């Protein structure tokens, strides 16, 4: 099986060591003329969403940023490909989400949302089939993970001596203001009670070594509590190794007779 990918560094971390049944046949980049020594074997560079059709593949994976979600999603569905979204903050606008879902249904394809840095999303989504009354998501990261975000205007990240919750609001607000750090709150929301009812707290913790997610949900099913501590991605401390691993899992599941 093969996949066309708008942009991803997933193969750099996992594919060379794995003997995976999947081949990445194309990678979309901003500057296709620049030489790259780290491309997956056999992959070619593409530059525009419209280039996806020529790959002849059945899956496109977005890992390029929220501005890429809609144009590449449109192009993927036009080419009768499934489309997996990593930059889920690109789905906070109702018009974007509804258009991509409509295009997927029209073409008989799928809009796929990997769990990102999370686990237990399947349980939350199952619980939402009954009445969910409350979902809270806390995102706790070291101060350096919040550098270059609005957190710098809300607190002195360099001076923190103890954990500080510098933002509390809806998942829609969190993902909009902190798209690189709080993308994952969109996943919780889509699985649960929606972007405006899901409560999100963002925390900078000077003692944290990992990126942590704490999810608590209540409803007719009972009580769900999840805590994950993910190693920050070496090339991007705002993200986690688990985010890349979940993309690998999504892709490889499509080539496997056993899906977990």
C-alpha positions as CSV (number, residue, x, y, z in Angstrom):
1,X,0.0,0.0,0.0
2,X,1.1,3.6,-0.6
3,X,0.2,7.1,0.4
4,X,0.5,10.6,-0.8
5,X,1.5,13.0,2.0
6,X,1.2,16.8,1.8
7,X,4.0,17.2,4.3
8,X,5.3,15.0,7.1
9,X,8.5,14.0,8.9
10,X,7.0,10.8,10.1
11,X,9.2,8.6,8.0
12,X,12.4,10.2,9.4
13,X,11.5,8.8,12.8
14,X,9.9,5.5,12.1
15,X,9.8,4.2,8.6
16,X,13.5,3.4,8.0
17,X,13.7,1.0,10.9
18,X,10.4,-0.8,10.4
19,X,10.0,-2.7,7.1
20,X,6.5,-1.1,6.8
21,X,4.1,-2.4,4.2
22,X,3.4,1.3,3.3
23,X,5.4,3.4,0.8
24,X,5.2,7.2,0.8
25,X,5.1,8.1,-2.9
26,X,5.0,11.9,-2.7
27,X,5.7,14.7,-0.3
28,X,4.4,18.2,-0.7
29,X,6.8,21.0,0.1
30,X,6.9,24.8,-0.3
31,X,10.1,24.7,-2.3
32,X,10.3,21.6,-4.5
33,X,13.6,22.9,-6.1
34,X,15.5,22.7,-2.8
35,X,17.6,19.5,-2.5
36,X,16.5,17.2,0.3
37,X,18.6,14.2,1.5
38,X,16.0,12.8,3.9
39,X,13.1,11.9,1.6
40,X,11.7,8.4,1.8
41,X,13.1,6.2,-0.9
42,X,11.2,6.6,-4.2
43,X,9.2,9.6,-3.1
44,X,8.8,12.6,-5.3
45,X,8.2,16.2,-4.4
46,X,5.0,18.0,-5.2
47,X,4.1,21.6,-4.6
48,X,0.4,22.2,-5.1
49,X,-2.8,20.5,-3.9
50,X,-3.7,19.7,-7.5
51,X,-0.6,17.6,-7.8
52,X,-2.1,14.9,-5.5
53,X,-4.3,13.5,-8.3
54,X,-1.2,12.5,-10.4
55,X,0.0,10.2,-7.6
56,X,-2.8,7.8,-8.2
57,X,-3.0,7.0,-4.5
58,X,-5.9,6.5,-2.1
59,X,-4.7,8.4,1.0
60,X,-3.3,11.8,1.6
61,X,-2.0,12.7,5.1
62,X,-1.8,16.4,6.1
63,X,1.0,17.4,8.5
64,X,1.8,20.8,7.2
65,X,-0.3,23.3,9.3
66,X,-3.8,24.5,9.6
67,X,-3.7,26.6,6.4
68,X,-3.1,23.4,4.4
69,X,-6.1,21.6,5.6
70,X,-8.9,23.0,3.4
71,X,-7.0,23.2,0.0
72,X,-5.4,19.8,0.3
73,X,-8.6,18.3,1.6
74,X,-10.5,19.6,-1.3
75,X,-7.8,18.3,-3.7
76,X,-7.7,14.9,-2.0
77,X,-11.4,14.3,-2.3
78,X,-11.5,15.6,-5.9
79,X,-8.9,12.9,-6.6
80,X,-11.0,10.2,-4.8
81,X,-8.5,9.9,-1.9
82,X,-9.2,9.6,1.8
83,X,-7.8,12.6,3.7
84,X,-6.2,12.4,7.2
85,X,-5.9,15.7,9.1
86,X,-3.1,16.2,11.6
87,X,-3.5,20.0,12.0
88,X,-6.9,19.7,13.5
89,X,-7.1,23.4,14.4
90,X,-7.9,23.8,10.7
91,X,-11.3,22.2,11.6
92,X,-12.4,24.8,14.2
93,X,-14.4,26.7,11.5
94,X,-17.8,25.0,11.1
95,X,-17.7,25.9,7.4
96,X,-14.4,24.1,6.8
97,X,-15.5,20.9,8.7
98,X,-18.9,20.7,7.1
99,X,-17.4,21.2,3.6
100,X,-14.8,18.5,4.0
101,X,-17.4,16.1,5.5
102,X,-19.8,16.8,2.6
103,X,-17.0,16.3,0.0
104,X,-16.0,13.0,1.7
105,X,-19.6,11.7,1.7
106,X,-20.2,12.8,-1.9
107,X,-17.1,11.0,-3.1
108,X,-17.6,8.0,-0.9
109,X,-14.3,8.7,0.9
110,X,-13.3,9.3,4.5
111,X,-12.1,12.4,6.4
112,X,-9.8,10.8,9.0
113,X,-8.7,12.3,12.3
114,X,-5.9,10.4,14.0
115,X,-5.8,10.6,17.8
116,X,-2.8,12.9,17.8
117,X,-1.0,12.9,21.1
118,X,-4.0,11.1,22.8
119,X,-5.1,7.6,23.7
120,X,-8.6,6.6,24.7
121,X,-10.3,8.6,22.0
122,X,-12.2,5.5,21.0
123,X,-13.7,5.2,24.5
124,X,-14.7,8.8,24.6
125,X,-16.3,8.6,21.2
126,X,-18.2,5.4,22.3
127,X,-19.3,7.1,25.5
128,X,-20.8,10.0,23.4
129,X,-23.3,7.6,21.9
130,X,-25.1,8.1,25.2
131,X,-25.6,11.4,27.0
132,X,-22.3,13.1,27.9
133,X,-22.7,15.8,30.5
134,X,-19.1,17.1,30.9
135,X,-15.7,16.9,29.2
136,X,-12.6,18.6,30.5
137,X,-9.1,18.5,28.9
138,X,-6.0,19.7,30.6
139,X,-2.8,20.1,28.6
140,X,0.4,20.4,30.7
141,X,3.8,21.1,29.0
142,X,7.2,22.5,30.0
143,X,7.5,26.3,29.6
144,X,9.7,26.0,26.5
145,X,6.9,24.2,24.7
146,X,4.8,27.4,25.0
147,X,7.5,29.8,23.7
148,X,6.4,31.6,20.5
149,X,2.7,31.4,21.5
150,X,0.4,33.9,23.2
151,X,1.4,32.3,26.5
152,X,4.4,34.6,26.5
153,X,2.0,37.6,26.9
154,X,0.0,35.9,29.7
155,X,2.9,34.9,32.0
156,X,6.7,35.0,32.4
157,X,7.6,31.5,31.2
158,X,11.2,31.9,32.1
159,X,10.4,32.8,35.7
160,X,8.0,30.1,36.6
161,X,8.7,28.2,39.8
162,X,5.5,26.1,39.9
163,X,2.8,25.0,37.5
164,X,0.6,27.9,36.2
165,X,-2.7,27.5,34.4
166,X,-2.5,30.5,32.1
167,X,-5.6,29.7,29.9
168,X,-9.1,28.3,30.6
169,X,-11.7,28.3,27.9
170,X,-13.5,26.3,25.2
171,X,-11.7,23.9,22.9
172,X,-12.5,26.1,20.0
173,X,-10.8,29.1,21.7
174,X,-7.8,27.0,22.8
175,X,-7.2,25.5,19.3
176,X,-7.6,28.9,17.7
177,X,-5.2,30.8,19.9
178,X,-2.7,27.9,20.4
179,X,-2.9,25.9,17.2
180,X,0.5,24.2,17.6
181,X,-0.1,23.2,21.2
182,X,-3.8,22.7,21.5
183,X,-4.7,21.0,18.2
184,X,-5.4,17.9,20.2
185,X,-8.4,19.6,22.0
186,X,-10.2,19.5,18.7
187,X,-9.9,15.7,18.6
188,X,-11.4,15.5,22.2
189,X,-14.2,17.7,21.1
190,X,-15.1,15.9,17.9
191,X,-15.1,12.6,19.9
192,X,-17.2,14.1,22.7
193,X,-19.5,17.0,23.2
194,X,-18.2,19.6,20.7
195,X,-15.8,22.5,20.4
196,X,-17.8,24.9,22.5
197,X,-18.8,22.7,25.4
198,X,-15.4,21.0,25.9
199,X,-13.5,22.8,28.6
200,X,-9.7,23.2,28.1
201,X,-7.0,24.3,30.6
202,X,-3.5,25.0,29.4
203,X,-0.7,24.7,32.0
204,X,3.0,25.6,31.9
205,X,4.9,23.4,34.4
206,X,8.6,24.1,35.0
207,X,8.9,20.6,36.6
208,X,7.4,18.8,33.6
209,X,9.6,16.5,31.5
210,X,6.8,15.4,29.2
211,X,3.8,16.8,27.4
212,X,0.8,15.6,29.5
213,X,-2.9,15.3,28.7
214,X,-5.6,14.8,31.3
215,X,-9.1,14.1,30.1
216,X,-12.1,13.7,32.3
217,X,-15.6,12.9,31.0
218,X,-18.8,12.1,32.7
219,X,-22.1,10.9,31.3
220,X,-24.7,8.2,31.3
221,X,-21.9,5.6,30.5
222,X,-20.1,6.4,33.8
223,X,-16.8,8.2,34.4
224,X,-13.7,8.3,32.2
225,X,-10.3,9.6,33.4
226,X,-7.2,9.4,31.2
227,X,-3.7,10.7,31.8
228,X,-0.9,10.4,29.2
229,X,2.6,11.7,29.5
230,X,4.3,11.9,26.0
231,X,7.9,12.5,25.2
232,X,8.2,15.8,23.2
233,X,9.1,15.4,19.6
234,X,12.8,16.1,19.3
235,X,12.4,18.4,16.4
236,X,9.4,20.2,17.8
237,X,8.8,20.4,21.6
238,X,5.3,21.7,21.0
239,X,4.3,18.3,19.7
240,X,4.8,14.7,20.9
241,X,6.3,11.5,19.7
242,X,2.8,9.9,20.1
243,X,1.4,12.3,17.5
244,X,3.7,10.9,14.8
245,X,3.2,7.3,16.1
246,X,-0.6,7.7,15.7
247,X,-0.2,8.8,12.1
248,X,2.0,5.7,11.5
249,X,-0.7,3.5,13.1
250,X,-3.5,5.0,11.0
251,X,-1.6,4.5,7.8
252,X,-0.4,1.0,8.6
253,X,-3.9,-0.1,9.7
254,X,-5.0,0.4,6.1
255,X,-2.5,-2.2,4.9
256,X,-3.1,-4.7,7.7
257,X,-5.6,-7.5,8.0
258,X,-5.8,-6.9,11.7
259,X,-6.9,-3.3,12.7
260,X,-6.3,-2.1,16.2
